[in-house]
Structure formats: C-alpha cells, structure tokens
Amino acid sequence: MNFSQLSVSFITVSALIFSPLASSEVTATETKPTEIKSLEGLLQQVEQFQKQETEINQQRESQFKQNKQDQKALLSKAKAELKAEQKTADELKASFDLNEKSLAQKEDQLRLRIGNLGEMFGVVRQVADDLNGTLHTSLTRAEKPTRAADLDKLSQAKELPNIQELQSLWLTLQEEMTLTGQISQFKAPVVQNDGSEIEQLVTRIGAFNAINDQGYLRFDEETGRLISMTRQPDHANFIADFLESDKELNAIGIDPTRGALLGLVLSNPDLVGRIKQGALVGYIIIGLAIIGLMLAAWRLTSLFSIRKKVEAQIANLDQPNNNNPLGRVLGTAKDLEDSDQELETLELKIDEAILKEVPQLEKAQSMIKLFAAIAPLLGLLGTVTGMIATFQAITNFGTGDPKLMAGGISQALITTVLGLVAAIPLLLSHNLVSGQSKRLVQILDEQAAGLIATAMEGRNSKSANKEG
C-alpha cells in the first residue's frame, strides 16, 4: 500500500468519524456522504462540512443573541412590576398606619364619650340574663309566654342598648313584679293524665301555684305548659271553696317552694303504692288479716247474741229454752231430776252437756290465733326476700345508684310493717273472742254448780221427810 492510498484511507476514516457530528446539525434532507475516491474530493467534502458547521454556528449565535435580548426584556418587565408592587405596598402600609392611628383616636374618643355608659352596659346585660332565667322558671310564663323585651338579645349584646330596648327591659321587670303579686284567671291548655291537651280556666296564685276545678296543676319549666297532677295533696279540699267563694279572703293552701313540695307529693307513694311495694307476700298478709278479722267479727257478733239469750235465760231458769246453751243444759238437768237418778250421774250428765256446748262457743278461735302467729312470720319472709333482691341489685349494678336498691329495701320494710299491723289487731280480736267465750263457759259452770247444789238440797230434804 502506497502513501496516497494511506492518506485517502485516513481521510475517509476521519470523514466517517466526524460526519455524524456534522450531520446532527444539518437538515434532515441530507443523505449519508458519498464515497470519496480522491484527495481532492475529500478536501472538497471537508470544506463543505466546515462551511455547513460555520453556518450552523452562526445561526446558533444569532438565536442565542435573540434569546438574550428577550431575557433582558423580561427582566426589565419583572423589575418594573416589582417596583410597582413595592410602591403599592408602601402606599398600603402608609394607609394602614394612618388607619391604625385614626382607629386609636376613635377608640379614645369612644371611651371618653361612653363614660359611665360602659358600666350601664354591663348592668343591663346582667339584669337581662338574670331576668331571663327567672322568667323561664316563673309560673307567670304560663299566662304570658311572650314579653316586651328581647332578653336573649340583651343578655348577649355586644353594643349599647338603645332607649327603646331599655324601656322594654324596665317594662318587663315591672310586669313580672306586678304579676307575681296578683291572683288572676286565664284560659290555658292543660295536659291531662292521658296525654291529651284541653283548654281550661286556670287560676294563678301569684308565682306559687296554679289551680283549676280538678285541683293543683304542675308547671313544666321545659315546655312552659301546665300539667294535671295524678294525685292531689291533702290541702286540695280547700280549692273548691276557694273558687266558689265570693269573699276577698279565703283559705287556700299554697306551695312556697313554687312546686318542689308538690313534686314530693307525686314522688311519695300513697297507701295503695305502699301496699304494692310489699309484692306477693304483702298481699298474702293483707288477705290473712282480712279473713281473720272477719272471723273475729263473726264470732263476736255470735257470742254477743248468745250472751243476751243466756242472760234472758238466767232471768227465767224455770222454763229452759233450747235457743241458748244454758237453756239446753237446764233442760238436760231437769230431765235427769225427773228420772230420780243418782247425784253423781246427774253431775256427770251436766258436765257432758256443758262439754257439748264449749266447742260451739270456742269455734274459730284457734284459726284467729293461727293467723295472728303467721302474719309476723310472713312479714319476716318478705323482709328476707326483699334483702335478697337488694343484694342481687348490688351484685348486678353496684352501689352507685341507690334507686336500684330501693325496691328490695321497700319490700323488706313494708312486709314487716304489714305483718305487725295484721298481727296486732288479730291478737286483740282473739283476746276479745276468747274472753267472751270463757265468760259464757263460766256462766254455764256456775249455773251447773247451782243446779247440782239445788238437786242435792232437794234430795236431802226428801230423805229427811221420809225419816221423820
């Protein structure tokens, strides 16, 4: 290989190496370089490449210079905008400082002009708030649910009230003071025990109580309505006379606590409620007491009737009557005297007749005595079951709420009371019945002894006459 061939090969390789760099800057219409066959062609091609590269560099420099001018224009515009914004900020700051200074001056002027009105503002808010709470719980709210002053607005106001609002507040105060000292009648809806609402004539006694022809009414503070009470206190019997009376002064019971005492009347159970607290054991005790007292009343009535007949028989011993025990005993003794039996036989027959009458006189006494003994035992049983229920409630719910234990404790105490209340009159009744029957038996014994003594005297006189 000669020098010319080596040179051509080197230039060809160089052209092939640098051709991609040049081709990256030329247009897409160029094709891959033609094959070089001589040094002159290679030189021409290199010169062509250099020319193209120079043109491309010039274009790039021109574009860069153009972009630089655009950036300078944008920078100048941004600086101008920044300057304008800074100027606006300075103007706003100056305006803010001026407004702040003016606001401070106005606040000083406001404090100077308000003076004592600031203290009045606080007093008005406090009075409005207190009056609002008073009216919410006052009985006069049932008669006048709306008032002249807007108390909610005055109690929460952040500015001084005007003259009209102050006058309305004063008028509301004066109205409430006047109403609390009056007895007035008005029509208002009253909630009945079944939940229905009926408009009725209501009499309000100051701020203490509201009544109608059915009795006392309860005022519900939440809804502002009047509610009829399920039970009335003892002083409710004065209401009818009070409503019908034409006198200026008349007796009437009032609740000075404005409903608290009436609430206690509703919460405290009456006699029927107490009996219900005794549950099944309490009902059994009451049943035994009623049966025992009825037996005692029956036996006392019978014994009093028998006693009157016996007393009538004592007044007429010669004519025995079978409608009473003494008459039957006398009849037995007379039959024996007519038969001329021995004295011992007569005595035994009379004792037998008396023994026949004793069970009738002592009838039902053992039953009454049994009921008197069972009643306190049943009370003790109710006490034990009530305490079991109490301890069960403590086990399930703890001791946090005493109302959960009240049912068992009430049952324990009520059954004990019922047992004692039943046993005491039953014992007294048994004592009365037993005393009456024993007195009649004693009369029979006395008359029997008299009969025997009379019989002995008669027989002794007969034997003496025979001997004489």
Sequence and secondary structure as in RCSB ss.txt:
>XXXX:A:sequence
MNFSQLSVSFITVSALIFSPLASSEVTATETKPTEIKSLEGLLQQVEQFQKQETEINQQRESQFKQNKQDQKALL
SKAKAELKAEQKTADELKASFDLNEKSLAQKEDQLRLRIGNLGEMFGVVRQVADDLNGTLHTSLTRAEKPTRAAD
LDKLSQAKELPNIQELQSLWLTLQEEMTLTGQISQFKAPVVQNDGSEIEQLVTRIGAFNAINDQGYLRFDEETGR
LISMTRQPDHANFIADFLESDKELNAIGIDPTRGALLGLVLSNPDLVGRIKQGALVGYIIIGLAIIGLMLAAWRL
TSLFSIRKKVEAQIANLDQPNNNNPLGRVLGTAKDLEDSDQELETLELKIDEAILKEVPQLEKAQSMIKLFAAIA
PLLGLLGTVTGMIATFQAITNFGTGDPKLMAGGISQALITTVLGLVAAIPLLLSHNLVSGQSKRLVQILDEQAAG
LIATAMEGRNSKSANKEG
>XXXX:A:secstr
  HHHHHHHHHHHHHHHHHHHHHTTS TT  S     SHHHHHHHHHHHHHHHHHHHHHHHHHHHHHHHHHHHHH
HHHHHHHHHHHHHHHHHHHHHHHHHHHHHHHHHHHHHHHTTHHHHHHHHHHHHHHHHHHHHH GGGGT  S SS 
HHHHHT SS   HHHHHHHHHHHHHHHHHHT EEEEEEEEE TTS EEEEEEEEETTTEEEETTEEEEEETTTTE
EEE SS  GGGHHHHHHHH  SSS      TTSSHHHHHHHHS  HHHHHHHTHHHHHHHHHHHHHHHHHHHHHH
HHHHHHHHHHHHHHTTTTS  TTSHHHHHHHHHHHHHHTT  HHHHHHHHHHHHHHHHHHHTTTHHHHHHHHHHH
HHHHHHHHHHHHHHHHHHHHHHTTS THHHHHHHHHHHHHHHHHHHHHHHHHHHHHHHHHHHHHHHHHHHHHHHH
HHHHHHHHHHHHHHHHH 
